[in-house]
Amino acid sequence: MHHNLTATPSAKEFDRPDLYINRELSWVEFNRRVFGEAQDSRHPLLERVKFLSIFDSNLDEFIMIRLAGLKDQLAAHVISLSPDGLTAEEQLATVRELLAPLIQEVHYYWLNDLIPLLAEKHIHILNYEQLNEAQRGAMLSYFEREIFPVLTPLAVDPGHPFPHISNRSLNLAVAITDPSLGKLFARVKVPPTLPRLVPVPVLSENAQTVAFVWIEQIIAAHLSMLFPGFDVWESYSFRVLRDADIELQEDEASDLLESIEQGIRERRFGSVVDLAVNPSMPPHIRSLLIDELEITENDLTVIDGHLGLTDLLELYRLERPDLKDPPFTPRQPAALRKEQNLFTAIREHDILMHHPYDSFNSVVDFIRAAAHDPQVLAIKQTLYRVGTNSPVVDMLLEAVENGKQVAVLVELKARFDEENNIEWARELERVGVHVVYGLVGLKTHAKAAMVVRKEEDGLRCYVHLGTGNYNATTARIYEDLCLFTCRPDIGADVTDLFNLLTGYSRQHSYRKLLVAPIGLRRCISERIEREMRSQQEHGNGRLIFKMNALVDPEIIHLLYRASQAGVSIDLIVRGMCCLRPGIPGVSDNIRVTGQVGRFLEHSRIFYFGNNGNEEIYLGSADMMQRNLDNRVEALFPIEDPVLREVIRDRVLQPYLADTVNTHELLSDGTYVRVRPAPGEPLFDCQAWFITHPLIEPGPDVDGLGISALPSRS
């Protein structure tokens, strides 16, 4: 169905709830795919356990942020509907309805599939009842030595108010029966500082044999030591999740650092969003908790199994390389390998890197070279999620010692990294770095570093722009792209961007960068419309977008219009996607796929066919309202024609050809695994990236080059 572009359909045409997938339900489907990886026997066993832990950690965050947000809307009587036509109340009910069986399925899978598989590999996850006498003796002495001193039993009665239950904490509800006092209730918090899975001594011929028991079961078995003189009657685990979204009244905040520290403290006291209990907990204890936590039955999750599976990540630390993905050594790109000056290499040509396949050390080396180069005058950088023990920050500290001017934007509002970022901000300020905390009302999400160097012909700007954070730890598991360049236009734009972030600036136009909230939305929209014209005039409209999320209604409208105009559209979306592909007459030219695999897909790539004069932008912006309107984002162009070809043929093409990690979104909102055509071999793009460098021909496994990629029919 091809529309005449002159008669632009009004947005009204797309204001139909049936054209949108609900954002929260789309997220649930994403996490279901993460669980799918835990079920996939092609992954080594401990990797499957890791995926189960990631599923649970994702779920916690979703409940603490998204469900909490829906509950807030409900409490505030917000009447606006989601694009798919649901009220907050309907969304909450639908999400909970979908989550309940999924959560139970995950726990069932852990108990009935993964625990037996681990046992076959000599890793035994035991319940306390299964321990023999010698093992129980060992657990008693561990309890007395390590656990008992840090436990605080808190009684609940008229003289002792119900204690505060902190966010994400695991607790025991203890019921005590006393002949004179009747039924008493106490709460014992499981210490979060101790391992959840406690090693149990085992006698075995096999040196690899290990066994673990759950810490809460050890505590439950020794409760009489906490309540001497009482017959401890019974105990039941429960776990609480609270609203963790920090609300900032930034306009009124005189000091952002202080108000965020205040927010972090308040996060522990956010209202309760979810209470998880086991089915064995009797109704009277359940109702006591519901009343005291000020929630309703709707906020209760009943789980037949161990609460809080995020802690399973502890098993991943076992030294069992046979049960993990084979390690690989990230490459040093050829352009940076020669024993030459890094700045000389960047002057020769732009350098593109693909992490984790290319080593993040090159980024650290760039800052290190700048810190020690006598000709470097200044370094400016944005820091969003730095992590702990950051080599990048260490290099910035060295740069200050060496007399460089260093300016850093530390984004304090990076959710769940606030404390870390506050520590770094203070550390950097102490040594004399100019630290700014971003713009009022906007998060700074752009990833940029700039080095100003004095050279024979004047000052030159060397720039690093990326799709990911300056975090050496996550760079080993997150897939991201980055560019080193010293193109004057880009350098000038990045200079303007830093002036916007650190000073007072009303910069409204950039030469090369697409910057939010100033012009990014407009620039993306114009380029989508240009593809419609290309399609109309030349029949070759083409869009390929790779991102983490597609939620923004306006961008979705435009993509629907482009599909109606006949533009061929591939969307590679890892997480939430609210666009429905394959609707006749609306989105039949749109295919949506996404990868969940060994590495977390994190790069954002925007490819525009532009009638043969291709344009490619990379950056950190997803197609979400928050990225387009409420954040400082920067998409940067790939100007080098060789690198554009590399991204098209050696990055996007492998993603579109993958038949191992990829799921395709159907128009009903469900996903199916993509499988190779009959007779075609499986193609794993992530494994392919490990063996095929971006630029020089890699050591081709079978002597075939890039042309050997399976074609996407």
DONU-672906 format. One record per residue (C-alpha): residue in one letter; x, y, z. Coordinates in steps of 0.001 Angstrom, whole numbers, padded with zeros to 6 digits, always signed. Layout:
BEGIN
aXYZ ...
//
This chain:
BEGIN
m+000000+000000+000000 h+001730+003200-001149 h+000441+006586-000105 n+001083+009737-002029 l+003435+011684+000225 t+001901+015025-000614 a-001240+013903+001167 t+000516+013334+004494 p-001765+011256+006691 s-002501+013029+009948 a-001170+011590+013175 k-004839+010786+013938 e-004614+007859+011544 f-002155+006221+013946 d-003917+007135+017193 r-005365+003651+017338 p-004575+001631+020462 d-004344-001561+018382 l-001252-000197+016592 y+000858-000171+019777 i+002324-002779+022040 n+002179-001762+025691 r+005601-000663+026906 e+005463-002596+030189 l+004203-005776+028512 s+006948-005432+025894 w+009481-005296+028732 v+008026-008480+030248 e+008505-010184+026852 f+012124-008970+026795 n+012812-010506+030202 r+011075-013687+029062 r+013745-013877+026321 v+016447-013538+029002 f+014870-016520+030784 g+014862-018301+027408 e+018670-018070+027396 a+018761-019771+030826 q+016734-022613+029299 d+018966-022934+026228 s+021256-025956+026521 r+023621-024503+023924 h+024962-022252+026714 p+027379-023763+029269 l+025637-024525+032567 l+026971-021687+034732 e+026103-019214+031952 r+022517-020467+032164 v+022544-019880+035939 k+023894-016375+035237 f+020968-015645+032869 l+018545-016707+035601 s+020231-014269+037989 i+020016-011499+035346 f+016312-012268+034841 d+015688-011766+038554 s+017820-008647+038848 n+016024-007121+035800 l+012698-007995+037392 d+013605-006284+040688 e+014496-003092+038847 f+011323-003234+036740 i+009162-003594+039862 m+011034-000862+041788 i+010849+001639+038912 r+008100+000849+036398 l+005474-000821+038607 a+006197+001760+041302 g+005549+004479+038685 l+002205+002923+037725 k+001245+002720+041404 d+002147+006404+041804 q-000065+007290+038808 l-002881+005299+040351 a-002473+007023+043718 a-002404+010447+042040 h-005551+009573+040015 v-003758+010264+036714 i-006306+009635+033977 s-004094+009655+030880 l-003998+006448+028847 s-000967+004666+027432 p-000665+004722+023589 d-002266+001266+023547 g-005265+002668+025415 l-004825+001358+028994 t-005186+003156+032324 a-002485+002777+034986 e-004797+000405+036868 e-005348-001797+033803 q-001623-001844+033074 l-000780-002865+036644 a-003347-005653+036592 t-002236-006935+033163 v+001458-006850+034059 r+000901-008697+037343 e-001240-011270+035533 l+001572-011895+033044 l+004342-011876+035633 a+002849-014312+038158 p+003040-017461+035974 l+006379-016375+034467 i+007997-015922+037911 q+006660-019300+038998 e+007961-020931+035802 v+011439-019472+036440 h+011532-020827+040005 y+010209-024178+038861 y+012923-024339+036216 w+015628-023532+038767 l+014400-026203+041198 n+013577-028965+038725 d+016049-028452+035886 l+019097-026414+036847 i+019641-027791+040378 p+019735-031421+039079 l+022010-030394+036170 l+024380-028670+038617 a+024387-031807+040792 e+025429-033871+037743 k+028413-031511+037473 h+029225-031985+041194 i+027744-028649+042339 h+025130-029485+044969 i+022552-026916+046114 l+021088-028399+049277 n+018274-027639+051666 y+019155-027711+055356 e+017140-030930+055889 q+019469-032722+053455 l+022612-032088+055546 n+024143-034969+057505 e+025240-034639+061120 a+028829-033589+060354 q+027615-030931+057922 r+025103-029618+060453 g+027915-029349+062996 a+029964-027311+060514 m+026959-025037+059861 l+026422-024534+063597 s+029987-023330+064053 y+029672-021094+060924 f+026448-019684+062400 e+028084-018958+065778 r+031202-017465+064230 e+029953-015512+061176 i+026175-015074+061290 f+025038-014788+064912 p+027093-011657+065756 v+025503-009647+062917 l+021871-010656+063463 t+019400-008304+065151 p+016096-009941+066069 l+013391-007280+066309 a+010250-007985+068339 v+006905-006606+067222 d+004443-005791+070019 p+002834-002691+071556 g+006224-001651+072982 h+008155-002406+069776 p+006754-000852+066596 f+006974-002776+063334 p+010571-002333+062107 h+011583-000723+058812 i+012113-003421+056176 s+014784-002173+053780 n+014538-002415+050011 r+015539-005736+048399 s+016139-007274+051823 l+015475-010901+052653 n+013883-011457+056060 l+012485-014134+058312 a+009083-013624+059927 v+009369-015539+063189 a+006309-016700+065109 i+006923-017577+068769 t+004440-019206+071085 d+004791-018538+074783 p+002564-020145+077461 s+002109-016881+079393 l+002323-014270+076601 g+000567-016128+073791 k+001640-015641+070175 l+004573-013298+069565 f+006064-012052+066305 a+009631-011022+065457 r+011538-010149+062321 v+015124-011208+061583 k+016912-009632+058647 v+019237-011912+056667 p+022610-010063+056592 p+023177-008831+053000 t+026954-008703+053607 l+027294-012492+053937 p+027157-014982+051038 r+023634-016210+050355 l+024895-019671+049420 v+027094-020988+052219 p+029691-023670+051316 v+029093-026980+053090 p+031996-029437+053659 v+031668-032586+051500 l+033548-035876+051427 s+034000-036888+047810 e+036357-038733+045521 n+035860-035943+043004 a+038000-032865+043655 q+035439-030630+041883 t+032595-031514+044241 v+031145-028578+046147 a+027932-028123+048104 f+026010-025088+049315 v+023104-024405+051632 w+020934-021266+051827 i+021899-018848+054602 e+018267-018202+055590 q+017821-021912+056248 i+020908-021946+058514 i+019443-018979+060447 a+016012-020629+060658 a+017594-023820+062057 h+019292-021892+064899 l+016603-019396+065878 s+016396-020781+069416 m+019824-019181+070034 l+018334-015775+069118 f+015284-016200+071360 p+016579-018129+074408 g+013906-019271+076802 f+011189-019321+074130 d+010047-022234+072048 v+010614-020893+068587 w+007665-022105+066719 e+008112-021380+063043 s+009725-018978+060592 y+008935-017890+057043 s+011013-016003+054482 f+009788-012793+052914 r+011346-010207+050645 v+010358-006593+050052 l+010819-004304+047024 r+010269-000572+047387 d+009764+002366+045042 a+013374+003238+044159 d+012825+006093+041735 i+014469+009166+043223 e+012211+012189+042786 l+014291+015322+042416 q+012886+018794+042817 e+015858+020130+040908 d+014543+023634+040399 e+014456+024072+044156 a+017692+022181+044849 s+020486+024559+045727 d+023001+021714+045602 l+022395+018750+043330 l+025001+016630+045150 e+023209+017074+048474 s+019731+016506+047095 i+020810+013265+045400 e+022458+012027+048592 q+019176+012790+050334 g+017326+010882+047595 i+019545+007812+048009 r+018769+007787+051728 e+015055+008114+050974 r+015158+005275+048461 r+015517+002865+051406 f+012182+004208+052685 g+010216+004346+049408 s+006735+002862+049594 v+006534-000917+049241 v+005687-002109+045723 d+006036-005866+046141 l+006090-008396+048959 a+007328-011877+048027 v+006464-014811+050284 n+006342-018611+050086 p+002993-020468+049921 s+003759-022032+053319 m+003400-018695+055135 p+000148-018874+057148 p-002602-016341+056349 h-002375-014511+059706 i+001358-013695+059204 r+000717-012765+055595 s-002038-010310+056627 l+000126-008879+059414 l+002864-008082+056837 i+000361-006672+054329 d-001116-004370+056997 e+002194-003232+058461 l+003775-002590+055037 e+000636-000659+053994 i+000000-002635+050815 t-002848-004771+049459 e-003168-008390+048326 n-002435-007116+044784 d+001134-006287+045815 l+001805-009821+047002 t+003860-012292+044960 v+003641-015883+046150 i+006707-017837+045043 d+007123-021552+045515 g+010915-021516+045793 h+013881-019487+047014 l+013241-015744+047111 g+015687-013427+045357 l+017432-015502+042687 t+019733-012578+041808 d+022127-014096+044376 l+022681-017117+042108 l+025415-015019+040521 e+027557-016213+043458 l+027757-019625+041750 y+029239-018004+038647 r+032380-017223+040676 l+033195-020930+040944 e+036418-021904+039191 r+034727-024133+036626 p+035900-022984+033168 d+034332-026162+031730 l+030891-024742+032655 k+031417-021230+031255 d+031818-019612+027848 p+035377-020042+026548 p+037311-016866+027359 f+038496-014697+024492 t+041118-011961+024342 p+039829-008622+023066 r+041815-007309+020087 q+043927-004217+019772 p+042868-002606+016444 a+045669-002667+013845 a+045774+001135+013632 l+046616+001313+017343 r+048951-001675+017413 k+051957-000126+015771 e+054344+001362+018269 q+053330+004829+017182 n+051882+007817+018910 l+048138+007434+019453 f+047492+010996+018285 t+049464+010382+015082 a+047305+007308+014417 i+044097+009328+014849 r+045467+012109+012612 e+046053+009556+009845 h+042408+008434+009819 d+039326+007937+011973 i+039466+004763+014079 l+036322+002727+014777 m+036185+000172+017582 h+033671-002511+018493 h+033676-003531+022177 p+034031-006043+023770 y+035644-007591+020668 d+038105-004670+020532 s+039811-003955+023820 f+038557-001085+025975 n+042216-000571+026956 s+042582+001616+023859 v+040138+004095+025410 v+042084+004094+028675 d+045313+004473+026650 f+043827+007537+024906 i+043225+009265+028254 r+046593+008015+029562 a+048425+009390+026492 a+046653+012721+026994 a+047544+012779+030707 h+051268+012349+029966 d+051708+014179+026643 p+053480+017507+027269 q+051611+019088+024315 v+048163+018337+025727 l+046582+021353+027409 a+043112+020154+028392 i+040921+017057+028731 k+037117+017183+028937 q+034920+014150+029495 t+031395+013015+030359 l+031057+010253+032963 y+027677+008489+033225 r+028267+005061+034802 v+031901+004880+035817 g+031852+001805+038052 t+034296+001162+040886 n+038113+001026+040480 s+037914+003085+037322 p+041124+003212+035244 v+039655+006134+033254 v+039230+008224+036415 d+042733+007262+037575 m+044122+008673+034309 l+042162+011922+034776 l+043651+012262+038275 e+047130+011757+036787 a+046388+014408+034160 v+045684+016973+036906 e+048954+016047+038655 n+050700+016668+035335 g+049257+020173+035129 k+046536+019579+032523 q+043254+021402+032763 v+040617+018716+033330 a+036849+019281+033197 v+034452+016419+033837 l+030699+016156+033730 v+029639+013531+036278 e+025998+012549+035792 l+024753+012091+039350 k+021321+011041+038134 a+022484+007747+036558 r+019980+005447+038243 f+021457+003047+040864 d+024959+004452+040225 e+024391+007655+042160 e+026495+006687+045190 n+029398+005580+043040 n+029265+008748+040974 i+029106+010980+044071 e+032284+009340+045384 w+034089+009928+042083 a+032843+013508+041880 r+034226+014241+045355 e+037526+012493+044592 l+037957+014462+041343 e+037053+017758+043007 r+039604+017139+045775 v+042491+017054+043311 g+041355+020095+041382 v+039291+018755+038484 h+036497+021088+037338 v+033455+018928+038060 v+029958+019813+036885 y+026800+017825+037488 g+024857+018383+034303 l+021925+020595+033453 v+018880+021254+035590 g+016048+018959+034577 l+018116+016982+032049 k+020270+013890+032395 t+023487+013989+030417 h+023669+010686+028595 a+026074+011638+025759 k+029403+009757+025804 a+032264+012039+024818 a+035901+012730+025677 m+037950+015542+024155 v+041675+016213+024262 v+043006+019648+023266 r+046574+019458+022004 k+048992+022221+021002 e+050583+021350+017651 e+052800+023140+015133 d+049851+024477+013180 g+047818+025513+016251 l+045424+023750+018615 r+043856+020451+017572 c+040950+018584+019193 y+041089+014805+019433 v+037736+013290+020231 h+036436+009955+021467 l+032694+009452+020950 g+030897+006274+021944 t+027636+004444+022413 g+028634+003137+025873 n+029857+004313+029254 y+033478+004877+030299 n+033288+001763+032438 a+036097-000771+032058 t+034139-003536+033809 t+030963-003414+031729 a+033035-002884+028548 r+033960-006579+028789 i+030331-007705+028500 y+028474-004794+026843 e+028569-004524+023054 d+029314-000923+022019 l+030879+001062+019185 c+033151+004074+019456 l+035062+006452+017205 f+038378+008280+017580 t+038608+011287+015286 c+040208+014705+014979 r+037923+016062+012223 p+037723+019824+012870 d+033914+020062+012504 i+033315+017288+015011 g+035927+018762+017369 a+034189+022148+017174 d+030819+020523+017894 v+032147+018621+020898 t+033713+021867+022182 d+030298+023540+021880 l+028661+020570+023609 f+031023+020849+026603 n+030438+024615+026757 l+026704+023876+026907 l+027287+021403+029750 t+029735+023419+031838 g+028722+027033+031263 y+025816+029127+030054 s+025129+028452+026416 r+022161+028775+024104 q+023767+026700+021388 h+021011+025757+018938 s+022835+024372+015957 y+025652+021909+015498 r+027692+021248+012373 k+027756+017449+012477 l+026381+016120+015762 l+022678+015500+016320 v+022137+016773+019865 a+019131+016282+022163 p+017059+017952+023423 i+017929+020607+020824 g+017570+019034+017384 l+017913+015266+017592 r+014212+014465+017227 r+013846+016858+014296 c+016988+015537+012550 i+015923+011881+012839 s+012391+012758+011653 e+013688+014696+008632 r+015916+011802+007640 i+013059+009286+007866 e+010978+011595+005625 r+013913+011842+003201 e+013816+008028+002835 m+010128+008303+001918 r+011032+010727-000875 s+013878+008421-001947 q+011385+005580-002149 q+008927+007646-004151 e+011502+008979-006608 h+013980+006089-006880 g+012322+003088-005214 n+015286+002597-002838 g+014186+003890+000584 r+016100+001992+003287 l+016318+002321+007087 i+018183+000119+009572 f+018007+001190+013218 k+019730-000741+016014 m+018785+000342+019541 n+017814-000799+023020 a+014255+000498+022936 l+011653+001944+020582 v+008862+003572+022590 d+008366+007135+021270 p+004923+007482+019596 e+006002+010225+017140 i+008928+008194+015818 i+006657+005135+015586 h+004125+007223+013560 l+006891+008222+011162 l+008116+004643+010749 y+004528+003550+009997 r+004287+006289+007360 a+007639+005255+005893 s+006447+001645+005706 q+003254+002760+003959 a+005427+004680+001490 g+007252+001412+000708 v+010535+002087+002549 s+012272-001170+003534 i+012832-000994+007319 d+014827-003248+009644 l+014670-002503+013362 i+017100-004348+015625 v+015699-003710+019108 r+017145-005505+022136 g+014475-004546+024669 m+011121-002808+024546 c+009458-002206+021203 c+005998-000598+021128 l+005737-000651+017311 r+003752-003548+015847 p+005411-004883+012693 g+003606-006660+009874 i+000201-004940+010139 p-001229-004960+006585 g-001277-001470+005106 v+000527+000039+008108 s+003781-001752+008922 d+004134-004581+006420 n+007540-003246+005310 i+008943-003289+008853 r+010782-006240+010348 v+011711-006128+014052 t+014380-008452+015456 g+016535-008367+018571 q+019425-010279+020084 v+019843-011599+023608 g+023141-013476+023890 r+026475-013780+025624 f+027108-010009+025370 l+024592-007290+026181 e+023730-005509+022920 h+024118-001829+023756 s+025177+000112+020643 r+022748+002389+018831 i+023197+002614+015050 f+021011+004658+012698 y+021468+003812+009009 f+019831+005887+006265 g+020091+004678+002631 n+019829+008294+001349 n+019607+007244-002323 g+023015+005559-002311 n+024766+008357-000409 e+024473+006461+002881 e+024435+008206+006252 i+025236+006405+009493 y+024941+007864+012983 l+026070+006217+016216 g+025368+007285+019774 s+023708+006611+023096 a+020138+007655+022301 d+017232+005239+022138 m+013993+006223+020455 m+012244+007078+023712 q+010707+010362+024846 r+013241+010638+027668 n+016238+010351+025307 l+014820+012673+022670 d+013326+015341+024938 n+014730+015101+028480 r+018379+014185+028107 v+021522+015626+026652 e+022322+013083+023939 a+024668+013221+020979 l+024549+011081+017842 f+027696+011389+015739 p+028098+010748+012008 i+030524+008250+010478 e+032113+010442+007830 d+034804+008064+006561 p+033258+006114+003620 v+035374+003026+004445 l+034035+002967+008005 r+030462+003442+006760 e+030911+000363+004599 v+032411-001519+007568 i+029399-000719+009769 r+026961-001681+007015 d+028679-004935+005962 r+030568-006089+009042 v+028254-004916+011835 l+024644-004482+010657 q+024718-007302+008104 p+025850-009938+010647 y+023086-008825+013042 l+020468-009204+010307 a+021872-012612+009321 d+022072-014056+012865 t+020115-017278+013429 v+021328-018098+016960 n+020718-015111+019282 t+017886-013469+017355 h+014149-013350+018035 e+011662-011775+015650 l+008727-009707+016911 l+005344-010740+015519 s+002459-008319+015124 d+000653-009832+018137 g+003532-008741+020428 t+005070-012197+020883 y+008566-013225+019784 v+009777-016282+017873 r+013356-017496+017587 v+014862-016904+014159 r+016096-020150+012632 p+018233-020734+009520 a+016575-021699+006235 p+016537-025472+005567 g+020057-026629+004734 e+021664-023373+005954 p+024122-023554+008890 l+023451-021666+012124 f+025060-018212+012172 d+026000-016632+015534 c+026865-012964+014981 q+028484-012562+018415 a+030781-015545+017810 w+031529-014165+014332 f+032540-010759+015759 i+035038-012487+018077 t+036921-013987+015092 h+036449-011185+012520 p+038073-007790+013144 l+036223-004763+011772 i+038886-003624+009377 e+041579-006026+008261 p+040433-009416+006942 g+040232-011643+009980 p+041570-015176+010282 d+038558-016581+008451 v+037642-019909+009931 d+036925-021428+006556 g+038859-019116+004257 l+035691-017191+003441 g+035428-013476+003921 i+032568-011125+004636 s+030754-012273+001500 a+030179-015613+003207 l+027615-014065+005550 p+024258-015771+005152 s+022109-013411+003126 r+018936-012062+004613 s+016260-013109+002213 
//
